[in-house]
């Protein structure tokens, strides 16, 4: 029974990972087997280790797997939330292209639920729409500024 469930879920999981790797413009293909051992094929068609990739490429793989598992939870668990929080999702290792790809996925998700992205990237206000809450800490006190932007 366990192997049947795992194999059934693996096809779905691997297809969702493919979907997000494609959306994030990744240069690899990742699949898991029934023991959750990963197989990563690079853009030249060679199998390689996760650690052969740059930190940005690894971050892209990590984010793809995260989004895939979130979809699996929704589909198989019949459980969905109406709000999601992402803390520093785009703050490390991603270049401008990677950040834009992640933000496109979040924009798609925001049509169905509230999305809160916590980030230290100051340039984000020129990219996103909706409400931006700036928190600044000075002399031990935190102040808040709210900027409301038109939806793009």
N, C-alpha and C positions, 0 to 999 in steps of 0.2 A: 504494500500500500504506500509506504514512504517513497519508494523509488518511482512509482507511478505519479504521485503528486509532485515530486521534485522535477521529474522529466516534463510533466505538463506545464509547470510553472517556468522551467528553464527556457522553453521555446518562447514564451511570452516575454520573459525577462530579457533574453538576448535580442529579441526584436525591438523592444523598447530602448535598450542600450544603443542599438544601431541607429534608431530614430534620433536620439539625442546627440550621438557622436556626429551624425550628419548635420544636424542643426547647428552644432557648435564648431563646424568646419574642422573636425579632427582629422589627423593624418594616419588613422589606424582603425582596425576593427577588433573588437573585444568580444569574446564569448566565454561563458562559464560552462563547465561540465557538471555532472551530477554530484561531484565532490566539492563543488565551488572552487575548483582550480581554474584560474584564468588562462586563456590563450589569447595573446595579442599579436596581431599581424600588422606590420608597419606598411607604409605607403608603397614600399618596393616589393611587398609580398612575402617578406621574411618574418618568421616568428621571433619575437624578442621579449625581453624582460620589461616589466613596468619601469624599472629603474634605468633603462636605456633611453628613456624619454626625458626631455627637459622638464623643469618644474612647472612651466606653463602647460605643457602637453599633459603632464600627470594631473594637473588641476582640472583640465578639460575632461579627462577620463573620469575623475572622481565626481565631478558635477553631473556627467552623463549617467553614471551609475546611481547617484542620489535621486535624480529626477525619475529614472526608470523604476526604482524601488517605490517611490511615491505613487507612481501610476499603478504598480502592482497592488499596493495597499488599497488603493481606491477600487480597482477592478475585482480582486479576489476577496478582499475583506469587506466589501460593500460599506466602506467607511470613508467619509469625506468631511473635510473641514471647510469652513467658509473664510478662513484667514490663515495666512502663512507668514512666518517671520524668518528672515535670512540675515544672520549676523556675519558681516564681513565676507560674504560670499564672493565678492569680486575684488577684494582688497589685495590679495597676494597672487603673484605669479602670472596673472592674465594680462596680455597686451590689450591695446585698444580694440582690436578686432574681436578678441575673446570676450571682453566686457560687453561689447555691442551685441554679440550673439547671445550671451546670457540674458541681457536685458530684453531682447526680443522674446525669448522664452517666457520671461516673467510678465511681459506685456500680454502675451497670449493667455497666461494663467490668470491675469488680473481681470479678464472679462467674466470670470466665473467666481472670483473670490477676492478678498482684500489682500494685498501684498505689502508687506513692510520690509524694506531693505535697509539694514543698518550698515553704513559705510563711512570710511574716512576719505574717500575720493571726492574732492571738491568739485571736479568737473562734471559730476553726475547731474547737477541741476540744469545743464544745457541739453541733456539727453532725455530725461524722464518727464512724465507729465503727472498731473494730480497734485497732491499736497506734499510739500517737502518741509520737514521739521528740522531746523538747525539747532543743535545744542552746543553751546560754548561754555567752557569753564574758565573763569577768571577769578583769581584770589579766593579759590575754594568755593565759589558760588557758580551754579549752573543757570544760564539764562536760555530761554527758548524763543526762537523766531520761526514763524510759520509763513511759508511762501506757497500760495496756491497758483498752479499753472493750468492753462487750458489743456485739455486732452489733445494729443496729436493723432 
